[in-house]
Amino acid sequence: MAQFELACGDAVAWLKSMPDASVDLVITDPPYESLEKHRARGTTTRLKESKASSNKWFSIFPNTRFVDLFVEVHRVLKKDRHFYLFCDQETMFVAKPLAEEVGFKFWKPLVWDKQKIGMGYHYRARYEFILFFEKGKRNLASLKVPDILEVPRVHGGYPTEKPVGLMRTLIQQSTRVDEVVMDPFMGSGSAGVAAVLEGRHFRGSDLHPDAVELARGRLVDAGGADLRVR
Ligand SMILES: C[S@@+](CC[C@H](N)C(=O)[O-])C[C@H]1O[C@@H](n2cnc3c(N)ncnc32)[C@H](O)[C@@H]1O
């Protein structure tokens, strides 16, 4: 049975508490400082209060903290593993060289095609990037998967909730059954739900207690065993 363990706290501090080479895949989706700019212009999804979250806006993760984050992600990953970073078109230019500096090989941005247009004035937004990094060398499970992943966006969920189907593809591609998937900015826990549904174990954290409890409920509903309540 897929097991999961959740924590509430700052991503970097939580990663620092993890042993070296202890996870098989990191997928994560931090709240970039560029979101503030989009919000100021009114061109991003409004992260207003939702049923799922009492925080009006996410706390932003500043670009100046990327190196610390990437050092820890690289350290906790086992040898020959992958790292996926959800990213917008501004932050990718900052994040890519910093991740390379700490030792990751950058392959390419994957495009998540949300299949319907969203907000924006300079061509309305239909995609997001997912930067694909590698530590060492690991083959993808299937060579038939394209670099454009077409999955409809989630409506009415946690702010910026990512679809479980999209996460399942990344997990199938980069892990085997019983391996460990980690997300240090897990939000509603979509990466964790996908991990459990794919028979992988999950370690996740978020700064906000509401998110952690929401994720816990979703992971239990998906059939995961909560290591906290053994
Ligand atoms: C873009 S959302 C993640 C959404 C998630 N992928 C999902 O599908 O629901 C970013 C999350 O990072 C959390 N966060 C903000 N600052 C953080 C920090 N320093 N450490 C950990 N989590 C943080 C926010 O509470 C938010 O839930």
The ligand as a Tripos MOL2 file, in Angstrom:
@<TRIPOS>MOLECULE
LIG
   27    29     1     0     0
SMALL
NO_CHARGES

@<TRIPOS>ATOM
      1 C1          1.3830   27.1170   -6.5540 C.3       1 LIG1
      2 S1          0.8500   26.4550   -5.0160 S.3       1 LIG1
      3 C2          0.9910   24.7050   -5.2210 C.3       1 LIG1
      4 C3         -0.2660   24.1070   -5.8160 C.3       1 LIG1
      5 C4         -0.1740   22.6060   -5.9220 C.3       1 LIG1
      6 N1          0.7330   22.1980   -6.9840 N.3       1 LIG1
      7 C5         -1.5440   21.9850   -6.1420 C.2       1 LIG1
      8 O1         -1.7340   21.2730   -7.1560 O.co2     1 LIG1
      9 O2         -2.4450   22.2270   -5.3230 O.co2     1 LIG1
     10 C6          2.2090   26.8560   -3.9970 C.3       1 LIG1
     11 C7          2.0720   26.4510   -2.5440 C.3       1 LIG1
     12 O3          3.2820   26.8100   -1.8660 O.3       1 LIG1
     13 C8          2.9540   27.1430   -0.5160 C.3       1 LIG1
     14 N2          4.0790   27.9350    0.0160 N.ar      1 LIG1
     15 C9          4.3270   29.2630   -0.0650 C.ar      1 LIG1
     16 N3          5.5330   29.5640    0.4910 N.ar      1 LIG1
     17 C10         6.0550   28.3950    0.9260 C.ar      1 LIG1
     18 C11         7.2780   28.0320    1.5700 C.ar      1 LIG1
     19 N4          8.2060   28.9390    1.8600 N.pl3     1 LIG1
     20 N5          7.4700   26.7330    1.8660 N.ar      1 LIG1
     21 C12         6.5210   25.7940    1.5780 C.ar      1 LIG1
     22 N6          5.3400   26.0760    0.9760 N.ar      1 LIG1
     23 C13         5.1260   27.3480    0.6370 C.ar      1 LIG1
     24 C14         1.6130   27.8510   -0.6190 C.3       1 LIG1
     25 O4          0.9080   27.7280    0.5940 O.3       1 LIG1
     26 C15         0.9320   27.0800   -1.7730 C.3       1 LIG1
     27 O5          0.1000   26.0700   -1.2680 O.3       1 LIG1
@<TRIPOS>BOND
     1     1     2 1
     2     2     3 1
     3     2    10 1
     4     3     4 1
     5     4     5 1
     6     5     6 1
     7     5     7 1
     8     7     8 2
     9     7     9 1
    10    10    11 1
    11    11    12 1
    12    11    26 1
    13    12    13 1
    14    13    14 1
    15    13    24 1
    16    14    15 ar
    17    14    23 ar
    18    15    16 ar
    19    16    17 ar
    20    17    18 ar
    21    17    23 ar
    22    18    19 1
    23    18    20 ar
    24    20    21 ar
    25    21    22 ar
    26    22    23 ar
    27    24    25 1
    28    24    26 1
    29    26    27 1
@<TRIPOS>SUBSTRUCTURE
     1 LIG1         1 GROUP 0 **** ****
